[in-house]
């Protein structure tokens, strides 16, 4: 049974994620404020970023860039 949250990205009630998808404090915030639908929009955007900028998920610098873009996309859009 899915529960709803107020998604700060979509600015409406939407289905809550089933579990925390990202570690740490940021992950808790995403879990509590970002819906499944909004997260899927971010995943699409992330894929585009990785491909366009040729980023590597094993490169710490690239991971930090992706995290900054994720915060900007989900919380400051």
C-alpha positions in Angstrom: 0.0 0.0 0.0 1.5 3.3 -1.1 1.3 6.3 1.1 1.3 9.9 -0.2 3.4 12.8 0.7 3.4 16.5 -0.3 6.1 16.5 -2.9 8.1 19.7 -2.8 9.3 19.2 -6.4 5.8 18.6 -7.9 4.1 20.9 -5.3 1.3 18.4 -4.8 0.3 15.2 -3.1 2.0 12.2 -4.7 3.1 8.7 -4.0 5.9 8.4 -1.5 9.0 6.3 -2.3 9.1 2.8 -0.9 12.5 3.2 0.7 15.4 5.7 1.0 17.2 5.8 -2.3 20.1 8.0 -1.4 22.4 7.9 1.7 22.7 10.3 4.5 20.9 13.4 5.5 20.2 14.3 1.9 18.7 10.9 1.4 16.4 11.3 4.3 15.3 14.7 2.9 14.7 13.2 -0.5 12.7 10.3 1.0 10.5 12.7 3.1 10.0 15.4 0.4 10.4 13.8 -3.1 7.8 11.5 -4.7 8.4 8.5 -6.8 7.3 10.5 -9.9 9.7 13.4 -9.1 12.6 10.9 -8.5 12.0 9.3 -11.9 12.2 12.7 -13.5 15.5 13.2 -11.8 16.8 9.8 -12.9 16.0 10.8 -16.5 17.8 14.1 -16.1 20.8 12.4 -14.4 21.1 10.0 -17.3 21.2 12.9 -19.7 23.9 14.7 -17.6 26.1 11.6 -17.4 25.9 11.0 -21.1 26.3 14.6 -22.3 29.2 15.4 -19.9 30.7 11.9 -20.1 30.7 11.6 -16.3 31.9 8.5 -14.4 30.1 7.3 -11.3 33.4 6.0 -9.9 35.0 9.5 -10.1 34.4 11.3 -6.8 34.5 14.7 -8.6 31.8 13.6 -11.1 29.7 12.2 -8.2 29.9 15.5 -6.4 28.8 17.3 -9.6 25.9 14.9 -10.0 24.9 15.4 -6.3 24.9 19.3 -6.8 22.8 19.0 -9.9 20.4 16.7 -8.1 19.9 19.1 -5.3 19.5 22.0 -7.7 17.0 20.0 -9.8 14.9 18.5 -6.9 14.9 21.4 -4.5 15.7 24.7 -6.3 13.9 24.1 -9.6 
